[in-house]
Amino acid sequence: MNADELLAALNLPPRSDTNLPFDELGVDSWNLVELRATLETRHGIRLSDEDWLEIESPGDVLRLLR
């Protein structure tokens, strides 16, 4: 998953600043639940609960996926 795909999955405009915290981007906890489900079901990517607790921005997600 690249930045554009991640932003689309979060219903954010293209080229949004991926380093801004989710709350500043208007992303709520439900959006993150949906993102986790999308990563797991569509992309086969599983992140641990501990990893999810460390995620504060879309950039954090992208770094974990590298």
N, CA, C and O atoms as a DFTB+ gen file, in Angstrom:
264 C
 N C O
     1  1       0.849      -1.165       0.000
     2  2       0.000       0.000       0.000
     3  2       0.900       1.235       0.000
     4  3       1.819       1.351       0.811
     5  1       0.620       2.142      -0.915
     6  2       1.390       3.385      -0.965
     7  2       0.595       4.516      -0.307
     8  3      -0.525       4.309       0.158
     9  1       1.180       5.700      -0.274
    10  2       0.553       6.833       0.411
    11  2      -0.799       7.189      -0.197
    12  3      -1.749       7.465       0.534
    13  1      -0.897       7.186      -1.522
    14  2      -2.165       7.527      -2.167
    15  2      -3.262       6.535      -1.805
    16  3      -4.396       6.929      -1.534
    17  1      -2.925       5.247      -1.798
    18  2      -3.910       4.221      -1.428
    19  2      -4.332       4.364       0.027
    20  3      -5.506       4.209       0.362
    21  1      -3.368       4.661       0.882
    22  2      -3.675       4.831       2.301
    23  2      -4.594       6.028       2.521
    24  3      -5.577       5.932       3.256
    25  1      -4.280       7.142       1.891
    26  2      -5.123       8.331       2.033
    27  2      -6.529       8.070       1.508
    28  3      -7.506       8.510       2.114
    29  1      -6.641       7.360       0.392
    30  2      -7.961       7.030      -0.151
    31  2      -8.733       6.132       0.812
    32  3      -9.936       6.316       1.001
    33  1      -8.051       5.165       1.420
    34  2      -8.711       4.265       2.373
    35  2      -9.228       5.028       3.589
    36  3     -10.199       4.611       4.220
    37  1      -8.584       6.135       3.913
    38  2      -8.999       6.965       5.049
    39  2      -9.940       8.093       4.626
    40  3     -10.316       8.937       5.439
    41  1     -10.318       8.097       3.337
    42  2     -11.183       9.147       2.779
    43  2     -10.577      10.540       2.935
    44  3     -11.280      11.514       3.202
    45  1      -9.266      10.611       2.764
    46  2      -8.559      11.888       2.837
    47  2      -8.178      12.341       1.432
    48  3      -7.983      11.510       0.546
    49  1      -8.072      13.643       1.223
    50  2      -7.678      14.141      -0.096
    51  2      -6.266      13.687      -0.462
    52  3      -5.413      13.525       0.410
    53  1      -6.027      13.486      -1.756
    54  2      -4.671      13.155      -2.199
    55  2      -3.702      14.248      -1.747
    56  3      -4.068      15.418      -1.639
    57  1      -2.508      13.857      -1.496
    58  2      -1.436      14.757      -1.086
    59  2      -1.652      15.385       0.292
    60  3      -1.033      16.399       0.614
    61  1      -2.521      14.791       1.097
    62  2      -2.632      15.229       2.493
    63  2      -1.303      14.948       3.177
    64  3      -0.589      14.021       2.796
    65  1      -0.976      15.730       4.165
    66  2       0.281      15.559       4.901
    67  2       0.185      14.300       5.759
    68  3      -0.551      14.272       6.745
    69  1       0.924      13.265       5.385
    70  2       0.848      11.985       6.094
    71  2       1.530      12.024       7.457
    72  3       1.441      11.063       8.222
    73  1       2.207      13.120       7.766
    74  2       2.862      13.229       9.071
    75  2       1.994      13.913      10.121
    76  3       2.354      13.944      11.298
    77  1       0.854      14.459       9.704
    78  2      -0.065      15.058      10.669
    79  2      -0.761      13.962      11.461
    80  3      -1.057      12.899      10.917
    81  1      -1.024      14.208      12.734
    82  2      -1.759      13.216      13.536
    83  2      -3.157      12.979      12.963
    84  3      -3.755      13.862      12.347
    85  1      -3.655      11.769      13.182
    86  2      -4.971      11.415      12.667
    87  2      -6.044      12.410      13.090
    88  3      -6.886      12.787      12.276
    89  1      -6.029      12.840      14.347
    90  2      -7.090      13.738      14.807
    91  2      -7.061      15.077      14.075
    92  3      -8.116      15.667      13.844
    93  1      -5.887      15.565      13.710
    94  2      -5.799      16.813      12.948
    95  2      -6.305      16.640      11.521
    96  3      -6.725      17.605      10.882
    97  1      -6.263      15.409      11.026
    98  2      -6.759      15.116       9.684
    99  2      -8.251      14.772       9.689
   100  3      -8.846      14.570       8.631
   101  1      -8.849      14.707      10.868
   102  2     -10.270      14.370      10.961
   103  2     -10.543      12.881      10.936
   104  3     -11.678      12.462      10.710
   105  1      -9.517      12.075      11.166
   106  2      -9.658      10.618      11.185
   107  2      -9.997      10.198      12.612
   108  3      -9.303      10.562      13.562
   109  1     -11.077       9.425      12.747
   110  2     -11.477       8.984      14.088
   111  2     -11.173       7.500      14.279
   112  3     -10.654       6.838      13.381
   113  1     -11.502       6.999      15.451
   114  2     -11.172       5.605      15.778
   115  2     -11.883       4.622      14.854
   116  3     -11.330       3.571      14.529
   117  1     -13.093       4.947      14.431
   118  2     -13.807       4.039      13.519
   119  2     -13.080       3.954      12.181
   120  3     -12.978       2.875      11.598
   121  1     -12.570       5.095      11.689
   122  2     -11.793       5.073      10.450
   123  2     -10.585       4.154      10.581
   124  3     -10.214       3.469       9.627
   125  1      -9.974       4.139      11.757
   126  2      -8.804       3.282      11.972
   127  2      -9.186       1.813      12.031
   128  3      -8.434       0.956      11.567
   129  1     -10.349       1.513      12.597
   130  2     -10.845       0.131      12.596
   131  2     -11.066      -0.322      11.156
   132  3     -10.693      -1.434      10.784
   133  1     -11.673       0.543      10.349
   134  2     -11.898       0.212       8.941
   135  2     -10.578       0.045       8.193
   136  3     -10.441      -0.853       7.362
   137  1      -9.609       0.909       8.486
   138  2      -8.303       0.794       7.837
   139  2      -7.648      -0.530       8.187
   140  3      -7.097      -1.201       7.315
   141  1      -7.703      -0.906       9.442
   142  2      -7.096      -2.177       9.856
   143  2      -7.754      -3.340       9.123
   144  3      -7.066      -4.248       8.658
   145  1      -9.069      -3.321       9.018
   146  2      -9.785      -4.383       8.305
   147  2      -9.387      -4.407       6.832
   148  3      -9.209      -5.480       6.256
   149  1      -9.247      -3.245       6.227
   150  2      -8.840      -3.167       4.821
   151  2      -7.438      -3.724       4.625
   152  3      -7.193      -4.484       3.689
   153  1      -6.529      -3.350       5.498
   154  2      -5.160      -3.859       5.390
   155  2      -5.136      -5.378       5.495
   156  3      -4.407      -6.049       4.764
   157  1      -5.936      -5.914       6.408
   158  2      -5.932      -7.360       6.628
   159  2      -6.656      -8.118       5.523
   160  3      -6.140      -9.125       5.036
   161  1      -7.833      -7.664       5.117
   162  2      -8.625      -8.440       4.161
   163  2      -8.213      -8.229       2.713
   164  3      -8.150      -9.189       1.946
   165  1      -7.934      -7.004       2.330
   166  2      -7.608      -6.730       0.930
   167  2      -6.133      -6.867       0.612
   168  3      -5.762      -7.214      -0.509
   169  1      -5.294      -6.596       1.598
   170  2      -3.859      -6.575       1.329
   171  2      -3.093      -7.674       2.052
   172  3      -1.895      -7.841       1.823
   173  1      -3.765      -8.429       2.924
   174  2      -3.105      -9.510       3.645
   175  2      -2.045      -9.031       4.623
   176  3      -1.137      -9.783       4.976
   177  1      -2.158      -7.782       5.062
   178  2      -1.176      -7.193       5.972
   179  2      -1.743      -7.216       7.381
   180  3      -2.808      -6.656       7.642
   181  1      -1.028      -7.863       8.282
   182  2      -1.473      -7.922       9.676
   183  2      -0.445      -7.223      10.558
   184  3       0.742      -7.548      10.544
   185  1      -0.934      -6.260      11.321
   186  2      -0.092      -5.559      12.283
   187  2      -0.550      -5.955      13.674
   188  3      -1.742      -6.142      13.916
   189  1       0.390      -6.081      14.574
   190  2       0.055      -6.484      15.942
   191  2      -0.712      -5.373      16.662
   192  3      -0.674      -4.210      16.258
   193  1      -1.402      -5.754      17.727
   194  2      -2.096      -4.756      18.549
   195  2      -1.108      -3.724      19.077
   196  3      -1.430      -2.539      19.159
   197  1       0.085      -4.169      19.431
   198  2       1.105      -3.258      19.936
   199  2       1.494      -2.227      18.878
   200  3       1.677      -1.049      19.187
   201  1       1.620      -2.681      17.622
   202  2       1.930      -1.749      16.536
   203  2       0.826      -0.707      16.392
   204  3       1.107       0.479      16.221
   205  1      -0.422      -1.146      16.462
   206  2      -1.544      -0.211      16.311
   207  2      -1.564       0.831      17.420
   208  3      -1.989       1.964      17.195
   209  1      -1.115       0.468      18.603
   210  2      -1.090       1.430      19.705
   211  2      -0.048       2.527      19.485
   212  3      -0.153       3.612      20.059
   213  1       0.951       2.245      18.660
   214  2       2.014       3.208      18.383
   215  2       1.693       4.127      17.205
   216  3       2.390       5.119      16.987
   217  1       0.658       3.810      16.454
   218  2       0.329       4.557      15.241
   219  2      -0.424       5.834      15.600
   220  3      -1.472       5.795      16.244
   221  1       0.135       6.969      15.167
   222  2      -0.498       8.262      15.427
   223  2      -0.790       9.051      14.162
   224  3      -1.480      10.069      14.206
   225  1      -0.262       8.581      13.027
   226  2      -0.436       9.312      11.769
   227  2      -0.398       8.327      10.601
   228  3       0.054       7.193      10.759
   229  1      -0.870       8.756       9.434
   230  2      -0.741       7.895       8.255
   231  2       0.723       7.547       7.964
   232  3       1.024       6.449       7.496
   233  1       1.620       8.482       8.242
   234  2       3.048       8.213       8.034
   235  2       3.545       7.059       8.881
   236  3       4.392       6.282       8.441
   237  1       3.022       6.942      10.097
   238  2       3.392       5.813      10.958
   239  2       2.973       4.492      10.317
   240  3       3.717       3.512      10.359
   241  1       1.785       4.470       9.728
   242  2       1.310       3.251       9.054
   243  2       2.249       2.911       7.905
   244  3       2.663       1.762       7.756
   245  1       2.581       3.902       7.099
   246  2       3.458       3.662       5.951
   247  2       4.822       3.142       6.386
   248  3       5.380       2.259       5.735
   249  1       5.361       3.672       7.470
   250  2       6.666       3.193       7.961
   251  2       6.585       1.737       8.415
   252  3       7.523       0.970       8.194
   253  1       5.487       1.352       9.040
   254  2       5.333      -0.038       9.482
   255  2       5.178      -0.995       8.305
   256  3       5.522      -2.172       8.412
   257  1       4.669      -0.504       7.199
   258  2       4.438      -1.363       6.037
   259  2       5.684      -1.550       5.180
   260  3       5.691      -2.384       4.274
   261  1       6.718      -0.798       5.448
   262  2       7.947      -0.926       4.639
   263  2       8.668      -2.193       4.944
   264  3       9.717      -2.463       4.359
